[in-house]
Amino acid sequence: MRIFIILLFSFAYIYAAYDGLTLSTALKLLQQNSSNIKIAKFNEKIAKFKTKVAKSYNYGSFDYTLNALRSNDAGNVFGFKLQSREATFRDFGFKDFLGGVGQALQMAGGNFGTFSTLMSNPAMQNGLLDTSPNDLNYPKARNHFLNKFTYQVPIFTGYKLTQYKKIMKDLEKLSKLDTKKVINEEIYQTKKTFYDISLVENYIKHLKVLNKNIDELKKIIEAFKEEGYAKETDILQVEAKKASVLSYLNQAKLNRDLAYQYLEFLIGVKVNSISHANELAPLPKKSISDMVDEAIDLKRAKMGYKITGENIKLKKSAYYPMIGAFGEYSTADDKPFNDFFKHDAYTIGAQLKWNIFDGGKKSAELQEARVEHLQMAEKLNLAKRGLALKIRQIITEVKSKDYDVKAKEKEFEFTKKVFEQFKGKYKEGLEKISDVLIKHSQEIQALLELLKVKTVRNQKVFELESLLEGK
């Protein structure tokens, strides 16, 4: 039942459609549902785990190994018995050796002097020593179970692990900036689409008014025609103009539908309608220097500069010796876990490794790191100047568009009044219908230009916001 309720709510959430969606709600839904943002956050988590991996190297490694073996190889079997502390003289082949000694005793008839003489004979000695011990060379197959615990830890690495940990930590911070950059791009697209919808719906509203004006004009012409003051061609001209207005209107509706579809793609929910935003988005109220300092690309450049500086210290670590220690505890037997502590053994030790000569590799890598650091310093300087220039340019463009918006609004209002005047004069017989329709076309053109200017102006504002890290 619980699972059913969860699925029911999930189904309702997926297929719920928003009416009057506000921009703030849209941005919250974007944070929850955007796949690009989720992917960026996964990359951020991966970088965090890489930092943990870098830290783990300082603590060394502790391993447990269990080897289960069986062999009749002479060297292996002898080694197995030694490792499990169960080797006997028989394993050395003493059985065959003692057999030769016994023969010598029989030849001496129990006389010790004769026995000593025989054993002193080089031929007898060589015969005994050249005897091939069967127990040693042809042992029976033996099982071998080896339990081993090994701990290895670095003591001194020339500060390599310390620098490596710092670099990975900075890369983790860089990943967070990359995530913020992705989020800003998604917010940019969402805000732009949201404002585009607001503008195009207002544009549609104005076009409907213009279409209504054409309908009124057509009624006037039809009335004039009945009285003989208008021609059939006048009606045809108005109908052609009406078709043109309807074309603009239908195209605007299609553009609105596409914008809604893109908004739904961005935020991951169905949207029936939005709560209109102000047609002109506000500029960030910050100084240019503050915006430069807050720019994501500048922070990324600073982080890159810091990382290349740490990389120089990392390369210097190759000039220091590497010191490590290890400890090993093991036990072995021909049966698993048998006589565990009776057959145990330990080994401890330390190692110092110091590269004396590598053909100039260390020096070349160090110089390369220094050059990369100098290069990044120039990139940082370029980023500061480039961002300041870009921000100034965007602000200038927005202010320029603000003037254009005011001019286009006045132009649109003017064309509306001119059309009304020409329509009035047409009623009085002072203007031709073709001139009235020209003024109507000018009104539509002024409205379209106003829409374009506002769209470009808002796009520049959102582009500026996307440069900044924000909260």
LINWO-V86406 format. One record per pair of residues at least 4 apart in sequence whose C-alpha atoms are under 7 Angstrom apart, sorted by the first residue. I is the first residue (numbers start at 1). J is the second residue. D is the distance in whole Angstrom. If there is no record, write none. Layout:
i = (I:I)
j = (J:J)
d = (D:D)
This chain:
i = (1:2:3:4:5:6:7:8:9:10:11:12:14:15:16:17:17:17:17:18:18:18:18:19:19:19:19:20:20:20:21:21:21:21:21:22:22:22:23:24:25:26:26:27:27:28:29:29:30:30:30:33:33:34:34:34:34:35:36:37:37:37:38:39:40:40:40:41:41:42:43:44:44:44:44:45:46:47:47:47:47:48:48:49:50:50:51:51:51:51:52:53:54:54:54:55:58:58:59:60:60:60:61:61:61:62:62:62:63:63:63:64:64:64:65:65:65:66:66:66:67:67:67:68:68:68:69:69:69:70:70:70:70:71:71:71:71:71:72:72:72:72:72:73:74:74:74:74:74:75:76:77:77:78:79:80:80:81:81:81:82:82:83:84:84:84:84:85:87:89:89:90:90:90:91:91:92:93:93:93:93:93:94:95:96:96:97:97:98:99:100:100:101:102:103:104:104:104:105:105:105:106:108:108:111:112:113:114:115:116:117:118:119:119:121:122:123:124:125:126:127:133:134:135:142:143:144:144:144:144:145:145:145:145:145:146:146:146:147:147:147:148:148:148:149:149:149:150:150:150:151:151:151:152:152:152:153:153:153:154:154:154:155:155:155:156:156:156:157:157:157:157:158:158:158:158:158:159:159:160:160:160:161:162:163:163:163:163:164:164:165:166:167:167:167:168:169:170:170:170:171:172:173:174:174:174:175:176:177:177:177:178:179:180:180:181:181:182:183:184:184:185:185:186:187:188:188:188:188:189:190:190:190:191:192:192:192:193:193:193:194:195:195:195:196:196:197:197:197:198:198:198:198:199:199:199:200:200:200:201:202:203:204:204:204:205:206:207:207:208:209:210:211:211:211:212:213:214:214:214:215:216:217:218:218:218:219:220:221:221:221:222:223:224:224:224:225:225:225:230:232:233:234:234:235:236:237:238:239:240:241:242:243:244:245:246:247:248:249:250:251:252:253:254:255:256:257:258:259:260:260:261:262:263:264:264:264:264:280:280:281:281:283:286:286:287:288:288:288:289:290:291:291:292:292:292:293:294:294:295:295:295:295:296:296:296:296:297:298:298:298:298:299:300:301:301:302:302:303:304:304:305:305:305:305:306:307:308:308:308:308:309:310:311:311:312:312:312:312:313:315:315:316:318:320:321:321:321:322:322:322:323:323:323:324:324:324:325:325:325:326:326:326:327:327:327:328:328:328:329:329:329:330:330:330:331:331:331:331:332:332:333:339:340:360:361:362:363:364:365:366:367:368:369:370:371:372:373:374:375:376:377:378:379:380:381:382:383:384:385:386:387:388:389:390:391:391:392:393:394:394:394:395:396:397:398:398:398:398:399:400:401:401:401:402:403:404:404:405:405:405:405:406:407:408:408:408:409:409:410:411:411:412:412:412:412:413:414:415:415:415:415:416:416:417:418:418:419:419:419:419:420:421:422:422:422:423:423:424:425:425:425:426:426:426:426:431:432:433:434:435:436:437:438:439:440:441:442:443:444:445:446:447:448:449:450:451:452:453:454:455:456:457:458:459:460:461:462:463)
j = (5:6:7:8:9:10:11:12:13:14:15:16:269:270:270:269:270:271:272:270:271:272:273:271:272:273:274:273:274:275:25:26:273:274:275:26:274:275:27:28:29:30:267:31:187:32:33:267:34:266:267:267:268:38:266:267:268:39:40:41:182:183:42:43:44:179:182:45:179:46:47:48:172:175:176:49:50:51:171:172:175:52:172:53:54:168:55:165:168:169:56:57:164:165:168:165:154:161:153:152:153:154:151:152:153:150:151:152:149:150:151:148:149:150:147:148:149:146:147:148:145:146:147:144:145:146:143:144:145:141:142:143:144:76:77:141:142:143:77:139:140:141:142:77:78:136:137:138:139:79:80:81:142:82:83:84:144:85:86:87:86:87:332:331:332:333:343:343:91:93:94:94:95:135:135:136:136:97:133:134:135:136:98:99:100:133:101:128:102:103:104:128:105:106:107:108:115:118:109:110:115:110:114:115:115:116:117:118:119:120:121:124:124:125:125:126:127:128:129:130:131:137:138:139:334:334:332:333:334:335:332:333:334:335:336:331:332:333:330:331:332:329:330:331:328:329:330:327:328:329:326:327:328:325:326:327:324:325:326:323:324:325:323:324:325:322:323:324:161:321:322:323:317:318:320:321:322:163:317:164:314:317:165:166:167:310:313:314:168:314:169:170:171:307:310:172:173:174:303:307:175:176:177:178:300:303:179:180:181:296:300:182:183:184:469:185:296:186:187:188:466:189:466:190:191:192:462:463:466:193:194:263:266:195:196:459:462:197:259:263:198:199:277:279:200:455:201:256:259:202:276:277:279:203:279:451:204:252:256:205:206:207:208:249:252:209:210:211:249:212:213:214:215:242:245:216:217:218:238:242:219:220:221:222:235:238:223:224:225:230:235:226:227:228:229:230:229:230:231:234:236:237:238:433:239:240:241:242:243:244:245:246:247:248:249:250:251:252:253:254:255:256:257:258:259:260:261:262:263:264:271:265:266:267:268:269:270:271:454:458:458:461:461:290:291:291:292:388:391:293:294:295:468:384:387:388:298:468:469:299:467:468:469:300:467:468:469:301:302:380:383:384:303:304:305:380:306:380:307:308:376:309:373:376:377:310:311:312:369:372:373:373:314:315:369:316:366:369:370:317:365:366:366:362:354:352:353:354:352:353:354:351:352:353:350:351:352:349:350:351:348:349:350:347:348:349:346:347:348:345:346:347:344:345:346:340:343:344:345:343:344:338:343:344:364:365:366:367:368:369:370:371:372:373:374:375:376:377:378:379:380:381:382:383:384:385:386:387:388:389:390:391:392:393:394:395:464:396:397:398:460:464:399:400:401:402:457:460:461:403:404:405:453:457:406:407:408:453:409:450:453:454:410:411:412:446:450:413:450:414:415:446:416:443:446:447:417:418:419:439:442:443:420:443:421:422:439:423:436:439:440:424:425:426:431:436:427:436:428:429:430:431:430:431:432:433:435:436:437:438:439:440:441:442:443:444:445:446:447:448:449:450:451:452:453:454:455:456:457:458:459:460:461:462:463:464:465:466:467)
d = (6:6:6:6:6:6:6:6:6:6:6:6:7:7:7:7:5:5:6:6:5:6:7:6:5:5:6:5:4:4:7:7:6:4:5:6:6:5:6:6:6:6:7:6:7:6:6:5:5:6:4:6:6:6:6:6:7:6:6:6:6:6:6:6:6:5:7:6:6:6:6:6:7:5:6:6:6:6:7:5:7:7:6:6:6:7:6:7:5:6:6:7:7:5:7:6:7:7:6:5:4:6:6:5:6:6:4:7:6:5:6:6:5:6:6:5:6:6:5:6:6:5:7:6:5:7:6:5:6:7:6:4:6:7:7:5:6:7:6:6:6:4:6:6:6:7:6:6:6:6:6:6:6:6:6:6:6:6:5:5:6:5:6:7:5:5:5:6:6:7:6:5:6:7:6:5:5:7:4:6:5:5:6:6:7:6:7:6:6:6:6:6:6:6:6:6:7:7:6:6:6:7:5:5:6:6:6:6:6:6:6:7:6:6:6:6:6:6:6:6:6:6:5:5:7:5:7:6:5:7:5:5:6:6:5:6:4:7:5:5:6:6:4:7:6:5:6:6:4:7:5:5:6:6:4:7:6:6:6:6:4:6:5:5:7:6:5:7:7:7:5:6:4:7:5:7:7:6:6:6:5:5:6:6:6:6:7:6:6:7:6:6:6:6:7:6:7:6:7:7:6:7:7:6:6:7:6:6:6:7:7:6:6:6:7:6:7:6:6:6:5:6:6:6:6:6:6:7:6:6:6:6:7:6:6:6:7:6:6:6:6:6:6:7:6:7:6:6:6:6:5:6:7:6:6:7:6:7:6:6:6:6:6:6:6:7:6:6:6:6:6:6:6:7:6:6:6:6:7:6:6:6:6:6:7:6:6:6:6:6:7:6:7:6:5:5:5:4:6:6:6:6:6:6:6:6:6:6:6:6:6:6:6:6:6:6:6:6:6:6:6:6:6:6:6:6:6:6:6:6:7:6:6:6:5:5:6:6:7:6:6:7:6:6:6:6:6:7:7:6:6:6:7:7:6:6:7:5:6:7:5:4:6:6:6:6:5:6:6:7:6:6:6:6:6:5:6:6:6:6:7:6:6:5:6:6:6:7:7:7:5:6:6:6:6:6:6:5:6:7:7:5:7:7:7:7:6:4:6:5:6:6:4:6:6:5:7:6:4:6:6:6:6:6:4:6:5:5:6:6:4:7:5:5:6:6:5:4:6:6:7:6:6:6:6:6:6:6:6:6:6:6:6:6:6:6:6:6:7:6:6:6:6:6:6:6:6:6:6:6:6:6:6:6:6:6:7:6:6:6:6:7:6:6:6:6:5:6:7:7:6:6:7:6:6:6:6:7:6:6:6:6:6:6:6:7:5:6:7:6:6:7:6:6:5:6:6:6:6:7:6:5:6:6:6:6:7:6:6:5:6:6:6:6:7:5:6:6:7:6:5:6:6:5:6:7:7:7:6:6:6:6:6:6:6:6:6:6:6:6:6:6:6:6:6:6:6:6:6:6:6:6:7:6:6:6:6:6:7)
